[in-house]
Amino acid sequence: MNRPGRDDEPDRFYTLTGGRAAPTTEEFDPVTLVVSECAPAAAMQYEHAAILSMCLQPTAVVEIAAELRLPIGIATVLVADLLHAGKVTVRHPEFDTGPCGDTFDIDMLEKVLVGLRSL
């Protein structure tokens, strides 16, 4: 079964990111929210323009990767480029407490993650 994005030639990803495998200045969590600060420009790289169009409302990095059918690492590099250019803002998740002030159970979250990966 061919999975678009994941089974593409590595050369495509290398070209999209200029050879970078991870953001150089910013650390992104998959649930970091991204919001566009401007409209896409005509001369922009397609993926950058798509991210700006997609992020009119807060959108998680993992959603951007899924929509563009890119590995999460490539999506974070593209978002970091836009952040560095001032075209998006990001809001990182806070993992210390839940919405009601209670603490998250990291063990439970890891079990959920393992379960999701096994699907």
N, C-alpha and C positions, 0 to 999 in steps of 0.2 A: 504494500500500500504506500503510495507516495504522499507524503505530508508536506504541503507547500510551506516554504520558509525553513523548515528543519532539515529537509533533504536537499536544499539548494547547494550549489557549489560554494565552498568556503570563500572563493574569490569574491563573490557578491558581498558578503558580510565585510570582508577586508576593505572593499571599495567604499561601502557605506560609512565606515568608521575611520577611514584613513589608517587602518592597521591597528587601531586601539581595541583592546579586549575589555577594558574597564574604564569608567570615567577617571580622569586624572585628578580632579579636585573635589569631587562630591561623592559621597557614599549614599546610595539609594536602597531603600527597602522595597520589596515588590509592591507594598501597599502605600508607598509614598504618593500623595495626591499632587497632581500637576494641573495648573490652570494657565491658559493662554493670556498673555498681556497685549497681544496685537494680532492682526489678521495676517495670513500668509502672504508673502510677496511673490510676484511672478517668477523671479529668478531663483527661488529657493529649491533646494533638493526636495524631491517628491515626499520622502518620509518626514522631513521637517515640516513641510506644509500640511501633511496629513495629521501630524501630531497637534499642530496649532488649531486645525479645524476641529479635531476630536475633543480638545480640551477647553472648549468654551465653558463647560461645567467641570468641576473637579473630577479628575479621572485618575485612577491608580496606574502606576507604571506597568503592572502586570496586565491590565486591560489594554493598554497601548500596545504592548508586545503581542497580545492575542489578536487584536484587530489588524495589526500590520503583518501578522504571521512571521514574527521575528523572535529569535531567542531573547530572553530577558536581558542578558548582558549587552546585546546590541542595542536594544531599546533604551537601556540606561545611558549608554554612551550618547545616543542621539538626544535624549532629554537633557543630559549635562551640557551638550553643545548649545541647546536653546536657552538653558539657564544662564550659561556664561555670557550669551549674547543679550540677555535681558528680555527675552521674548516670552518666557514663562516664569511663573513662581511655583515653588514647591512647598508642601507642608508635610513634614515627616511625622510618622505615627508616634504616639507616646504609649509605651508598653508598661509603664509602672503601675497604672491603675485603670480599672474599667470605667464604664460610663457612670456607675453609681458609687465610685470611690473604692470599690473592692479591687483586690489585686488579681491579676490574671494567673491562672494555673498553667505554668509553662509546660509541665508534663502532659496535661490534657491537650494543649495546643499541638504538641509534638505528636501525640497519638492521632489527632485529627489529620495532621499533615501526612503521616504515614498511611492512614486510611485512604486519603484522597489520591496519593501517589499510586496506590495499589489498584485503583479503579481502571 
